[in-house]
Amino acid sequence: MSRIVIFGAGGRGGRRAVAEAVGRGHQVTAAVRDPGRHKDLAGDAVTLIAADVTVADDVAKAAAGHDAAISSIYRADLPSREYYPAAAHALIDGLGRAGVARLVVVGVGSALEIAPGVAFHDQPGWPPEHREFSLGHTAELEVFRASGDGLDWVVVAPPPVMLDERAERTGEYRSGDHRVLPRAADAGPFSYADLAVALVDEIERPKHSRVLVAIDH
């Protein structure tokens, strides 16, 4: 059993990560900005706390005594290219102070490459607002890449499709590298439930270190 702190635990991906971790017997600290909005998360194996992932002191306090961390964060009210790098800096600082060495981060598939040096979000016709959001994740990744060897991080990116909130967990996925994985023409949406499986797998049995990793069916 591990103690895992999950930042962004109130979101779609975060909630699935909480459920997956608890289902495997881990103790979870669910870190959210406003615990009053997410009271249903609290339980025997889940401690609900308030924390701002862009504030290193909050990260350090939330992560103290934990074995690993998951970041599944999202803000629609802040510029992505400011929010995600700010969170990355705070996570690196705060987790370092807390002595937590392993961080698994939820990325976005649109930041994966479709050709050398060409990201999915660079395609002609990709909506500017979606590209801006994706560029925020790219900026976050660059902060992690420049952070040295103190934190053992991995960014896990699901395919660049709308994820399915309702699909059941299959427990099956394949992983690649920083490139979009080929998909069958009739491939359905990828589920948040299976994204959560990949996140907790990278804590229980780390396979990737300091890289961006694509996952898909």
N, C-alpha and C positions, 0 to 999 in steps of 0.2 A: 504493500500500500504506500502511495505517495501523497504528499500534500501539494496540491496544485492551486495556484491563484490564477483566476481567469478574468482578465480585463475586458470590458465590453460584454459581460455575462448576460445582460438583459436583451441583447440583440438576437436576431434569428440564428446566426452562427454560434454566438456565445451560449445561448440556451441549450442548443444541441450538444455543445462541448461539455457543458455542466452535466447534462443527462448521461452522456457517454462515459465521462470520468466516474461519476457516482455509480453507474451500472457495473463498472469494473472494480469497484471497491475502494476507490480513492476518496480522500477527504478534500473538499473543494472550498475555496474562498471565492465567492462571487463578488467582484469589484465593479460597481456601477456608480454613475454620477449621482443618481437620486434613488436611494433604496426604497423610498416610499412608493415608487412606481413599479417596483419589482418584488413585492413582499412574498409572492408565491414561490420565489426561488429558494427561500430559506427552508431548511429541513435538517434532519438528523445528521446528514453528511455534508451539508452546505451552510457555510457562514456567510451572511450577506453584509457587505460593508460599503461605505462611500469612499470613492477615490477618483481623482482626476488623473488620467493616464498621461497627461502632458505636464504634470508636476512631479518632479523627481522625489520630493519628500513623501508625497502620497504613495508613489510606487514602492519606495523603500519600506514604508510602514505596512503597506498591504502585503508585501512579499516576505516580510520577516518570518523566519521559521518554516518556509516552504522549500520544496525540492525542485519545483519547476514552475514555469509560467506560460500561459497562453494569452495572446493578444488577438481579440476578434472585435476590433473597434470600428466605429463609424460615427461621423458627424456630418449632417447635411447643412448645418448652419455656419460652418467655418470653411474657409478656402482649403481645399485638399492639399495644395502644395505647401501650406503652412502647418496644417493640423498633423498630418502623418509624420513629417520629419520631426516636429516638436515632440510627438509621442515617442518616436524612436530614440531621441536624445534622452528623454526622461526615463525610458525603460532601461537603456544602457547604464545610466547613472544610478537609478534607484535599485535595480536588480543587483548591480555590483555592490552597493552598500549593504544590501540585505544578504549577500552571499548566495544568491540564486544564479546558477551558472547556465541553466537550460531555458531557452525561450523559443516557443513555436508561434509563428505569426501567420494570420490569415492574409493572403495576398489576393490579387485579382488576375483572372486569366487574360484580360486585355493588355496587361503589361508583359505577357510572354511574347517571345519572338516568333515571327512567321518566316523570317529570312534573316541572315546575318545582319545584325544591327537594325533590324526593322521590327518594331513591336506590332502586335495586333491592332493597337489603337492608332497606329500610323497609317492605316488603310484609308484610301480616298473615300469620303462619304461618311466616315465614322463621326457621329454627332459630337460637336465641340465640347458640350458639357460632360459627356461621357469620357472624352479624351482627357479633359482637365482632371476629372476624378482619378483616372488611371495614372496620370502623371504624378499625382500626389503619392500614390503607392510606389512609383518608380523613385521618387525623391526619398521616400522612407527607406527603400532598399539601399540606396547609395549611402545613407547615414550608417546603416548596419555594416555595409561593406568596408567603410572607413573606420570602423570602431576598434580594429585590432583583434587580439585573440583572447580578450578577457571574458567575453560572453559567447557561449555556444548557441547560436541562433540558427533558425531555418525559417524561410518564408514558403508557405504551402499555398499554391495557387490552383483553384479549381478551374475547369474549362471556361472559356469566355462565352458562356450561355447563362440565361436566367436559371438560378438554382431553384430546385423544387423544395418547398417548405413542408409538403405533406407526404412525400414519398417515404416509404418505410426504409429502414436501415437494411442494407444487404451485407455490409461488412466487407465488401469487395471493391477494390480500386486498383489502378496501376499507376506507377509514378515514372516520371522522366527527368528532364533537366529544365533549363530555362526556356525551352521551346514549347509551343502549343503541341499537344499530342494529337496525332491523327485520330479522327472520329469517323465512325461508320455513318453513312448517309441517313440511316434511320435511327441513329442514336438518340435516346430521349434525354431530358434534362438530368443533370447531376444533382444529387440530393444534399441538403444541409446535413442530414444524418450521416451520410458516408464521408462528407468533409470532416465531421467530428471524429469519425473513426481514424482518419489519417492523422489528425492533430494529436490524439491521445496515443496512437501508435508511435509517433515521433518522440513522445516522452517515455513510454515504456520500453521501446526498443529503437533508440535513435539510429537512423540509417543515413541521415544527411546532416552536414555541418557547414554553416556559414555560406549557404547557397539558396537560390530560388529554385523551387521544385514544382513542376506541373503534375497535377493528378487528374484522372478521368476514369471512366468506366473501364 
